[in-house]
Amino acid sequence: MKTITITTEFIKLQDLLKFANLVETGGEAKERIQSGEATVNGEVCTMRGKKIRPGDDVVFQGEHYTVAYAD
C-alpha cells in the first residue's frame, strides 16, 4: 500500500489520482473514475469528488493507496 501525504482535511478522489501521478490530466481522472476503474474502501466509486481521508483505501490499476496527514 502506498501512502500519499496531504496537508488538508481530505483530498478529492480525482485530485488524489492527479497528485499521485496516476493520470495525466483532470479530464483523464474524470473519465477513468466515471468508468468505474477506482474503488474506495472496497466499493466501486464513480464520484470524482469523493472525499478521501486518512484510513480510506483507494485501489486504482491494482495498487492500493491511502492518505496520511503531514506532521
PyMOL Python script that loads the backbone (N, CA, C, O; Angstrom):
from pymol import cmd

cmd.read_pdbstr("""\
ATOM      1  N   MET A   1       0.850  -1.178   0.000  1.00  0.00           N
ATOM      2  CA  MET A   1       0.000   0.000   0.000  1.00  0.00           C
ATOM      3  C   MET A   1       0.893   1.238   0.000  1.00  0.00           C
ATOM      4  O   MET A   1       1.829   1.345   0.792  1.00  0.00           O
ATOM      5  N   LYS A   2       0.591   2.159  -0.892  1.00  0.00           N
ATOM      6  CA  LYS A   2       1.352   3.403  -0.975  1.00  0.00           C
ATOM      7  C   LYS A   2       0.598   4.493  -0.220  1.00  0.00           C
ATOM      8  O   LYS A   2      -0.626   4.585  -0.307  1.00  0.00           O
ATOM      9  N   THR A   3       1.328   5.310   0.511  1.00  0.00           N
ATOM     10  CA  THR A   3       0.724   6.378   1.302  1.00  0.00           C
ATOM     11  C   THR A   3       1.009   7.723   0.656  1.00  0.00           C
ATOM     12  O   THR A   3       2.154   8.043   0.337  1.00  0.00           O
ATOM     13  N   ILE A   4      -0.044   8.505   0.467  1.00  0.00           N
ATOM     14  CA  ILE A   4       0.060   9.853  -0.081  1.00  0.00           C
ATOM     15  C   ILE A   4      -0.130  10.825   1.077  1.00  0.00           C
ATOM     16  O   ILE A   4      -1.130  10.747   1.790  1.00  0.00           O
ATOM     17  N   THR A   5       0.817  11.737   1.271  1.00  0.00           N
ATOM     18  CA  THR A   5       0.748  12.690   2.371  1.00  0.00           C
ATOM     19  C   THR A   5       0.016  13.949   1.933  1.00  0.00           C
ATOM     20  O   THR A   5       0.325  14.535   0.895  1.00  0.00           O
ATOM     21  N   ILE A   6      -0.971  14.361   2.749  1.00  0.00           N
ATOM     22  CA  ILE A   6      -1.737  15.568   2.443  1.00  0.00           C
ATOM     23  C   ILE A   6      -1.634  16.550   3.607  1.00  0.00           C
ATOM     24  O   ILE A   6      -1.326  16.163   4.734  1.00  0.00           O
ATOM     25  N   THR A   7      -1.893  17.809   3.327  1.00  0.00           N
ATOM     26  CA  THR A   7      -1.834  18.847   4.364  1.00  0.00           C
ATOM     27  C   THR A   7      -3.210  19.437   4.639  1.00  0.00           C
ATOM     28  O   THR A   7      -3.342  20.392   5.404  1.00  0.00           O
ATOM     29  N   THR A   8      -4.232  18.867   4.015  1.00  0.00           N
ATOM     30  CA  THR A   8      -5.599  19.348   4.193  1.00  0.00           C
ATOM     31  C   THR A   8      -6.424  18.263   4.881  1.00  0.00           C
ATOM     32  O   THR A   8      -5.937  17.153   5.100  1.00  0.00           O
ATOM     33  N   GLU A   9      -7.666  18.583   5.220  1.00  0.00           N
ATOM     34  CA  GLU A   9      -8.538  17.628   5.916  1.00  0.00           C
ATOM     35  C   GLU A   9      -8.825  16.395   5.068  1.00  0.00           C
ATOM     36  O   GLU A   9      -8.920  15.285   5.592  1.00  0.00           O
ATOM     37  N   PHE A  10      -8.963  16.588   3.756  1.00  0.00           N
ATOM     38  CA  PHE A  10      -9.259  15.495   2.831  1.00  0.00           C
ATOM     39  C   PHE A  10      -8.722  15.861   1.464  1.00  0.00           C
ATOM     40  O   PHE A  10      -8.289  16.991   1.239  1.00  0.00           O
ATOM     41  N   ILE A  11      -8.751  14.897   0.548  1.00  0.00           N
ATOM     42  CA  ILE A  11      -8.403  15.156  -0.847  1.00  0.00           C
ATOM     43  C   ILE A  11      -9.466  14.462  -1.697  1.00  0.00           C
ATOM     44  O   ILE A  11      -9.870  13.336  -1.407  1.00  0.00           O
ATOM     45  N   LYS A  12      -9.906  15.140  -2.733  1.00  0.00           N
ATOM     46  CA  LYS A  12     -10.909  14.535  -3.613  1.00  0.00           C
ATOM     47  C   LYS A  12     -10.254  13.418  -4.413  1.00  0.00           C
ATOM     48  O   LYS A  12      -9.063  13.468  -4.722  1.00  0.00           O
ATOM     49  N   LEU A  13     -11.053  12.411  -4.741  1.00  0.00           N
ATOM     50  CA  LEU A  13     -10.544  11.242  -5.465  1.00  0.00           C
ATOM     51  C   LEU A  13      -9.830  11.646  -6.747  1.00  0.00           C
ATOM     52  O   LEU A  13      -8.733  11.157  -7.016  1.00  0.00           O
ATOM     53  N   GLN A  14     -10.422  12.519  -7.535  1.00  0.00           N
ATOM     54  CA  GLN A  14      -9.780  12.919  -8.793  1.00  0.00           C
ATOM     55  C   GLN A  14      -8.450  13.620  -8.533  1.00  0.00           C
ATOM     56  O   GLN A  14      -7.496  13.446  -9.292  1.00  0.00           O
ATOM     57  N   ASP A  15      -8.385  14.410  -7.464  1.00  0.00           N
ATOM     58  CA  ASP A  15      -7.145  15.108  -7.135  1.00  0.00           C
ATOM     59  C   ASP A  15      -6.075  14.139  -6.623  1.00  0.00           C
ATOM     60  O   ASP A  15      -4.884  14.337  -6.863  1.00  0.00           O
ATOM     61  N   LEU A  16      -6.506  13.099  -5.923  1.00  0.00           N
ATOM     62  CA  LEU A  16      -5.565  12.079  -5.459  1.00  0.00           C
ATOM     63  C   LEU A  16      -4.896  11.397  -6.647  1.00  0.00           C
ATOM     64  O   LEU A  16      -3.683  11.187  -6.646  1.00  0.00           O
ATOM     65  N   LEU A  17      -5.681  11.054  -7.652  1.00  0.00           N
ATOM     66  CA  LEU A  17      -5.118  10.392  -8.830  1.00  0.00           C
ATOM     67  C   LEU A  17      -4.124  11.297  -9.548  1.00  0.00           C
ATOM     68  O   LEU A  17      -3.083  10.835 -10.018  1.00  0.00           O
ATOM     69  N   LYS A  18      -4.447  12.591  -9.633  1.00  0.00           N
ATOM     70  CA  LYS A  18      -3.524  13.531 -10.276  1.00  0.00           C
ATOM     71  C   LYS A  18      -2.280  13.750  -9.414  1.00  0.00           C
ATOM     72  O   LYS A  18      -1.159  13.734  -9.923  1.00  0.00           O
ATOM     73  N   PHE A  19      -2.478  13.953  -8.106  1.00  0.00           N
ATOM     74  CA  PHE A  19      -1.379  14.230  -7.179  1.00  0.00           C
ATOM     75  C   PHE A  19      -0.390  13.062  -7.143  1.00  0.00           C
ATOM     76  O   PHE A  19       0.819  13.272  -7.038  1.00  0.00           O
ATOM     77  N   ALA A  20      -0.899  11.847  -7.230  1.00  0.00           N
ATOM     78  CA  ALA A  20      -0.043  10.658  -7.186  1.00  0.00           C
ATOM     79  C   ALA A  20       0.513  10.300  -8.569  1.00  0.00           C
ATOM     80  O   ALA A  20       1.152   9.259  -8.728  1.00  0.00           O
ATOM     81  N   ASN A  21       0.274  11.152  -9.562  1.00  0.00           N
ATOM     82  CA  ASN A  21       0.745  10.947 -10.929  1.00  0.00           C
ATOM     83  C   ASN A  21       0.244   9.635 -11.540  1.00  0.00           C
ATOM     84  O   ASN A  21       0.967   8.965 -12.278  1.00  0.00           O
ATOM     85  N   LEU A  22      -0.993   9.286 -11.224  1.00  0.00           N
ATOM     86  CA  LEU A  22      -1.601   8.077 -11.779  1.00  0.00           C
ATOM     87  C   LEU A  22      -2.325   8.370 -13.077  1.00  0.00           C
ATOM     88  O   LEU A  22      -2.579   7.466 -13.873  1.00  0.00           O
ATOM     89  N   VAL A  23      -2.658   9.635 -13.292  1.00  0.00           N
ATOM     90  CA  VAL A  23      -3.272  10.091 -14.539  1.00  0.00           C
ATOM     91  C   VAL A  23      -2.571  11.366 -14.983  1.00  0.00           C
ATOM     92  O   VAL A  23      -1.929  12.039 -14.176  1.00  0.00           O
ATOM     93  N   GLU A  24      -2.689  11.694 -16.245  1.00  0.00           N
ATOM     94  CA  GLU A  24      -2.028  12.877 -16.792  1.00  0.00           C
ATOM     95  C   GLU A  24      -2.814  14.166 -16.533  1.00  0.00           C
ATOM     96  O   GLU A  24      -2.233  15.209 -16.231  1.00  0.00           O
ATOM     97  N   THR A  25      -4.151  14.078 -16.658  1.00  0.00           N
ATOM     98  CA  THR A  25      -4.964  15.284 -16.574  1.00  0.00           C
ATOM     99  C   THR A  25      -6.206  15.043 -15.723  1.00  0.00           C
ATOM    100  O   THR A  25      -6.554  13.907 -15.402  1.00  0.00           O
ATOM    101  N   GLY A  26      -6.858  16.137 -15.370  1.00  0.00           N
ATOM    102  CA  GLY A  26      -8.119  16.032 -14.649  1.00  0.00           C
ATOM    103  C   GLY A  26      -9.191  15.376 -15.496  1.00  0.00           C
ATOM    104  O   GLY A  26     -10.041  14.650 -14.982  1.00  0.00           O
ATOM    105  N   GLY A  27      -9.152  15.631 -16.794  1.00  0.00           N
ATOM    106  CA  GLY A  27     -10.115  15.011 -17.697  1.00  0.00           C
ATOM    107  C   GLY A  27      -9.956  13.503 -17.736  1.00  0.00           C
ATOM    108  O   GLY A  27     -10.944  12.769 -17.772  1.00  0.00           O
ATOM    109  N   GLU A  28      -8.715  13.042 -17.730  1.00  0.00           N
ATOM    110  CA  GLU A  28      -8.469  11.600 -17.707  1.00  0.00           C
ATOM    111  C   GLU A  28      -8.949  11.006 -16.388  1.00  0.00           C
ATOM    112  O   GLU A  28      -9.541   9.927 -16.368  1.00  0.00           O
ATOM    113  N   ALA A  29      -8.694  11.712 -15.284  1.00  0.00           N
ATOM    114  CA  ALA A  29      -9.155  11.248 -13.971  1.00  0.00           C
ATOM    115  C   ALA A  29     -10.671  11.112 -13.976  1.00  0.00           C
ATOM    116  O   ALA A  29     -11.210  10.108 -13.511  1.00  0.00           O
ATOM    117  N   LYS A  30     -11.359  12.121 -14.502  1.00  0.00           N
ATOM    118  CA  LYS A  30     -12.819  12.099 -14.561  1.00  0.00           C
ATOM    119  C   LYS A  30     -13.319  10.888 -15.334  1.00  0.00           C
ATOM    120  O   LYS A  30     -14.197  10.166 -14.863  1.00  0.00           O
ATOM    121  N   GLU A  31     -12.763  10.665 -16.518  1.00  0.00           N
ATOM    122  CA  GLU A  31     -13.194   9.548 -17.358  1.00  0.00           C
ATOM    123  C   GLU A  31     -12.955   8.204 -16.682  1.00  0.00           C
ATOM    124  O   GLU A  31     -13.822   7.330 -16.708  1.00  0.00           O
ATOM    125  N   ARG A  32     -11.791   8.038 -16.084  1.00  0.00           N
ATOM    126  CA  ARG A  32     -11.439   6.741 -15.502  1.00  0.00           C
ATOM    127  C   ARG A  32     -12.252   6.459 -14.244  1.00  0.00           C
ATOM    128  O   ARG A  32     -12.622   5.315 -13.983  1.00  0.00           O
ATOM    129  N   ILE A  33     -12.529   7.503 -13.467  1.00  0.00           N
ATOM    130  CA  ILE A  33     -13.358   7.321 -12.272  1.00  0.00           C
ATOM    131  C   ILE A  33     -14.785   6.993 -12.683  1.00  0.00           C
ATOM    132  O   ILE A  33     -15.387   6.058 -12.154  1.00  0.00           O
ATOM    133  N   GLN A  34     -15.327   7.755 -13.620  1.00  0.00           N
ATOM    134  CA  GLN A  34     -16.712   7.538 -14.036  1.00  0.00           C
ATOM    135  C   GLN A  34     -16.909   6.208 -14.765  1.00  0.00           C
ATOM    136  O   GLN A  34     -18.034   5.715 -14.852  1.00  0.00           O
ATOM    137  N   SER A  35     -15.836   5.629 -15.285  1.00  0.00           N
ATOM    138  CA  SER A  35     -15.958   4.322 -15.927  1.00  0.00           C
ATOM    139  C   SER A  35     -15.795   3.186 -14.914  1.00  0.00           C
ATOM    140  O   SER A  35     -15.828   2.012 -15.285  1.00  0.00           O
ATOM    141  N   GLY A  36     -15.618   3.534 -13.641  1.00  0.00           N
ATOM    142  CA  GLY A  36     -15.585   2.519 -12.589  1.00  0.00           C
ATOM    143  C   GLY A  36     -14.233   1.884 -12.348  1.00  0.00           C
ATOM    144  O   GLY A  36     -14.162   0.774 -11.820  1.00  0.00           O
ATOM    145  N   GLU A  37     -13.148   2.567 -12.725  1.00  0.00           N
ATOM    146  CA  GLU A  37     -11.813   1.992 -12.569  1.00  0.00           C
ATOM    147  C   GLU A  37     -11.236   2.149 -11.161  1.00  0.00           C
ATOM    148  O   GLU A  37     -10.201   1.556 -10.859  1.00  0.00           O
ATOM    149  N   ALA A  38     -11.876   2.926 -10.303  1.00  0.00           N
ATOM    150  CA  ALA A  38     -11.355   3.136  -8.947  1.00  0.00           C
ATOM    151  C   ALA A  38     -12.325   2.590  -7.909  1.00  0.00           C
ATOM    152  O   ALA A  38     -13.543   2.677  -8.069  1.00  0.00           O
ATOM    153  N   THR A  39     -11.765   2.027  -6.845  1.00  0.00           N
ATOM    154  CA  THR A  39     -12.603   1.607  -5.726  1.00  0.00           C
ATOM    155  C   THR A  39     -12.140   2.339  -4.478  1.00  0.00           C
ATOM    156  O   THR A  39     -10.956   2.628  -4.307  1.00  0.00           O
ATOM    157  N   VAL A  40     -13.100   2.631  -3.610  1.00  0.00           N
ATOM    158  CA  VAL A  40     -12.810   3.271  -2.328  1.00  0.00           C
ATOM    159  C   VAL A  40     -13.399   2.376  -1.245  1.00  0.00           C
ATOM    160  O   VAL A  40     -14.600   2.110  -1.225  1.00  0.00           O
ATOM    161  N   ASN A  41     -12.544   1.924  -0.355  1.00  0.00           N
ATOM    162  CA  ASN A  41     -12.947   1.035   0.729  1.00  0.00           C
ATOM    163  C   ASN A  41     -13.719  -0.184   0.218  1.00  0.00           C
ATOM    164  O   ASN A  41     -14.716  -0.598   0.810  1.00  0.00           O
ATOM    165  N   GLY A  42     -13.237  -0.748  -0.895  1.00  0.00           N
ATOM    166  CA  GLY A  42     -13.802  -1.981  -1.416  1.00  0.00           C
ATOM    167  C   GLY A  42     -15.014  -1.844  -2.321  1.00  0.00           C
ATOM    168  O   GLY A  42     -15.537  -2.848  -2.805  1.00  0.00           O
ATOM    169  N   GLU A  43     -15.473  -0.614  -2.559  1.00  0.00           N
ATOM    170  CA  GLU A  43     -16.642  -0.409  -3.414  1.00  0.00           C
ATOM    171  C   GLU A  43     -16.276   0.482  -4.594  1.00  0.00           C
ATOM    172  O   GLU A  43     -15.549   1.463  -4.444  1.00  0.00           O
ATOM    173  N   VAL A  44     -16.791   0.125  -5.772  1.00  0.00           N
ATOM    174  CA  VAL A  44     -16.543   0.953  -6.952  1.00  0.00           C
ATOM    175  C   VAL A  44     -17.089   2.348  -6.682  1.00  0.00           C
ATOM    176  O   VAL A  44     -18.218   2.505  -6.218  1.00  0.00           O
ATOM    177  N   CYS A  45     -16.281   3.352  -6.976  1.00  0.00           N
ATOM    178  CA  CYS A  45     -16.692   4.739  -6.749  1.00  0.00           C
ATOM    179  C   CYS A  45     -16.638   5.485  -8.072  1.00  0.00           C
ATOM    180  O   CYS A  45     -15.592   5.535  -8.720  1.00  0.00           O
ATOM    181  N   THR A  46     -17.772   6.069  -8.476  1.00  0.00           N
ATOM    182  CA  THR A  46     -17.821   6.846  -9.715  1.00  0.00           C
ATOM    183  C   THR A  46     -17.952   8.335  -9.439  1.00  0.00           C
ATOM    184  O   THR A  46     -18.190   9.119 -10.358  1.00  0.00           O
ATOM    185  N   MET A  47     -17.799   8.730  -8.180  1.00  0.00           N
ATOM    186  CA  MET A  47     -17.880  10.151  -7.812  1.00  0.00           C
ATOM    187  C   MET A  47     -16.469  10.728  -7.753  1.00  0.00           C
ATOM    188  O   MET A  47     -15.706  10.420  -6.838  1.00  0.00           O
ATOM    189  N   ARG A  48     -16.126  11.565  -8.728  1.00  0.00           N
ATOM    190  CA  ARG A  48     -14.769  12.083  -8.750  1.00  0.00           C
ATOM    191  C   ARG A  48     -14.486  13.037  -7.598  1.00  0.00           C
ATOM    192  O   ARG A  48     -13.324  13.272  -7.267  1.00  0.00           O
ATOM    193  N   GLY A  49     -15.527  13.591  -6.982  1.00  0.00           N
ATOM    194  CA  GLY A  49     -15.359  14.498  -5.853  1.00  0.00           C
ATOM    195  C   GLY A  49     -15.403  13.798  -4.507  1.00  0.00           C
ATOM    196  O   GLY A  49     -15.452  14.462  -3.472  1.00  0.00           O
ATOM    197  N   LYS A  50     -15.386  12.462  -4.497  1.00  0.00           N
ATOM    198  CA  LYS A  50     -15.420  11.700  -3.251  1.00  0.00           C
ATOM    199  C   LYS A  50     -14.271  12.136  -2.348  1.00  0.00           C
ATOM    200  O   LYS A  50     -13.118  12.177  -2.779  1.00  0.00           O
ATOM    201  N   LYS A  51     -14.585  12.458  -1.100  1.00  0.00           N
ATOM    202  CA  LYS A  51     -13.573  12.917  -0.152  1.00  0.00           C
ATOM    203  C   LYS A  51     -12.817  11.720   0.413  1.00  0.00           C
ATOM    204  O   LYS A  51     -13.410  10.814   0.999  1.00  0.00           O
ATOM    205  N   ILE A  52     -11.505  11.731   0.228  1.00  0.00           N
ATOM    206  CA  ILE A  52     -10.646  10.665   0.730  1.00  0.00           C
ATOM    207  C   ILE A  52      -9.928  11.193   1.961  1.00  0.00           C
ATOM    208  O   ILE A  52      -9.255  12.222   1.920  1.00  0.00           O
ATOM    209  N   ARG A  53     -10.089  10.459   3.059  1.00  0.00           N
ATOM    210  CA  ARG A  53      -9.481  10.850   4.330  1.00  0.00           C
ATOM    211  C   ARG A  53      -8.538   9.751   4.794  1.00  0.00           C
ATOM    212  O   ARG A  53      -8.621   8.622   4.310  1.00  0.00           O
ATOM    213  N   PRO A  54      -7.637  10.066   5.730  1.00  0.00           N
ATOM    214  CA  PRO A  54      -6.740   9.025   6.248  1.00  0.00           C
ATOM    215  C   PRO A  54      -7.533   7.797   6.708  1.00  0.00           C
ATOM    216  O   PRO A  54      -8.563   7.912   7.372  1.00  0.00           O
ATOM    217  N   GLY A  55      -7.027   6.634   6.339  1.00  0.00           N
ATOM    218  CA  GLY A  55      -7.700   5.381   6.673  1.00  0.00           C
ATOM    219  C   GLY A  55      -8.500   4.816   5.522  1.00  0.00           C
ATOM    220  O   GLY A  55      -8.810   3.624   5.511  1.00  0.00           O
ATOM    221  N   ASP A  56      -8.846   5.655   4.541  1.00  0.00           N
ATOM    222  CA  ASP A  56      -9.570   5.164   3.366  1.00  0.00           C
ATOM    223  C   ASP A  56      -8.603   4.391   2.467  1.00  0.00           C
ATOM    224  O   ASP A  56      -7.430   4.748   2.353  1.00  0.00           O
ATOM    225  N   ASP A  57      -9.098   3.347   1.840  1.00  0.00           N
ATOM    226  CA  ASP A  57      -8.300   2.520   0.944  1.00  0.00           C
ATOM    227  C   ASP A  57      -8.796   2.722  -0.481  1.00  0.00           C
ATOM    228  O   ASP A  57      -9.931   2.380  -0.809  1.00  0.00           O
ATOM    229  N   VAL A  58      -7.935   3.280  -1.321  1.00  0.00           N
ATOM    230  CA  VAL A  58      -8.270   3.512  -2.726  1.00  0.00           C
ATOM    231  C   VAL A  58      -7.478   2.509  -3.563  1.00  0.00           C
ATOM    232  O   VAL A  58      -6.266   2.373  -3.396  1.00  0.00           O
ATOM    233  N   VAL A  59      -8.166   1.809  -4.460  1.00  0.00           N
ATOM    234  CA  VAL A  59      -7.490   0.889  -5.370  1.00  0.00           C
ATOM    235  C   VAL A  59      -7.661   1.417  -6.780  1.00  0.00           C
ATOM    236  O   VAL A  59      -8.774   1.688  -7.231  1.00  0.00           O
ATOM    237  N   PHE A  60      -6.527   1.557  -7.472  1.00  0.00           N
ATOM    238  CA  PHE A  60      -6.529   2.031  -8.855  1.00  0.00           C
ATOM    239  C   PHE A  60      -5.444   1.272  -9.596  1.00  0.00           C
ATOM    240  O   PHE A  60      -4.293   1.256  -9.160  1.00  0.00           O
ATOM    241  N   GLN A  61      -5.789   0.650 -10.698  1.00  0.00           N
ATOM    242  CA  GLN A  61      -4.866  -0.148 -11.512  1.00  0.00           C
ATOM    243  C   GLN A  61      -4.183  -1.230 -10.671  1.00  0.00           C
ATOM    244  O   GLN A  61      -2.999  -1.508 -10.861  1.00  0.00           O
ATOM    245  N   GLY A  62      -4.921  -1.838  -9.748  1.00  0.00           N
ATOM    246  CA  GLY A  62      -4.396  -2.937  -8.957  1.00  0.00           C
ATOM    247  C   GLY A  62      -3.524  -2.544  -7.784  1.00  0.00           C
ATOM    248  O   GLY A  62      -3.081  -3.414  -7.034  1.00  0.00           O
ATOM    249  N   GLU A  63      -3.264  -1.262  -7.604  1.00  0.00           N
ATOM    250  CA  GLU A  63      -2.442  -0.776  -6.490  1.00  0.00           C
ATOM    251  C   GLU A  63      -3.319  -0.150  -5.424  1.00  0.00           C
ATOM    252  O   GLU A  63      -4.327   0.482  -5.736  1.00  0.00           O
ATOM    253  N   HIS A  64      -2.938  -0.324  -4.162  1.00  0.00           N
ATOM    254  CA  HIS A  64      -3.660   0.270  -3.046  1.00  0.00           C
ATOM    255  C   HIS A  64      -2.989   1.571  -2.625  1.00  0.00           C
ATOM    256  O   HIS A  64      -1.764   1.661  -2.552  1.00  0.00           O
ATOM    257  N   TYR A  65      -3.818   2.579  -2.350  1.00  0.00           N
ATOM    258  CA  TYR A  65      -3.331   3.892  -1.895  1.00  0.00           C
ATOM    259  C   TYR A  65      -4.137   4.335  -0.699  1.00  0.00           C
ATOM    260  O   TYR A  65      -5.330   4.045  -0.599  1.00  0.00           O
ATOM    261  N   THR A  66      -3.488   5.038   0.211  1.00  0.00           N
ATOM    262  CA  THR A  66      -4.181   5.649   1.325  1.00  0.00           C
ATOM    263  C   THR A  66      -3.556   7.022   1.528  1.00  0.00           C
ATOM    264  O   THR A  66      -2.517   7.334   0.946  1.00  0.00           O
ATOM    265  N   VAL A  67      -4.194   7.833   2.352  1.00  0.00           N
ATOM    266  CA  VAL A  67      -3.640   9.151   2.636  1.00  0.00           C
ATOM    267  C   VAL A  67      -3.312   9.274   4.115  1.00  0.00           C
ATOM    268  O   VAL A  67      -3.908   8.605   4.959  1.00  0.00           O
ATOM    269  N   ALA A  68      -2.361  10.135   4.406  1.00  0.00           N
ATOM    270  CA  ALA A  68      -1.977  10.417   5.786  1.00  0.00           C
ATOM    271  C   ALA A  68      -1.707  11.907   5.898  1.00  0.00           C
ATOM    272  O   ALA A  68      -1.270  12.544   4.940  1.00  0.00           O
ATOM    273  N   TYR A  69      -1.972  12.457   7.078  1.00  0.00           N
ATOM    274  CA  TYR A  69      -1.699  13.872   7.303  1.00  0.00           C
ATOM    275  C   TYR A  69      -0.200  14.094   7.460  1.00  0.00           C
ATOM    276  O   TYR A  69       0.505  13.270   8.043  1.00  0.00           O
ATOM    277  N   ALA A  70       0.274  15.216   6.933  1.00  0.00           N
ATOM    278  CA  ALA A  70       1.660  15.603   7.134  1.00  0.00           C
ATOM    279  C   ALA A  70       1.860  15.982   8.598  1.00  0.00           C
ATOM    280  O   ALA A  70       0.959  16.548   9.216  1.00  0.00           O
ATOM    281  N   ASP A  71       3.008  15.682   9.151  1.00  0.00           N
ATOM    282  CA  ASP A  71       3.260  16.014  10.566  1.00  0.00           C
ATOM    283  C   ASP A  71       3.469  17.489  10.754  1.00  0.00           C
ATOM    284  O   ASP A  71       3.692  17.943  11.876  1.00  0.00           O
TER     285      ASP A  71
END
""", "prot")
cmd.dss("prot")
cmd.show_as("cartoon", "prot")
cmd.util.cbc("prot")
cmd.orient("prot")
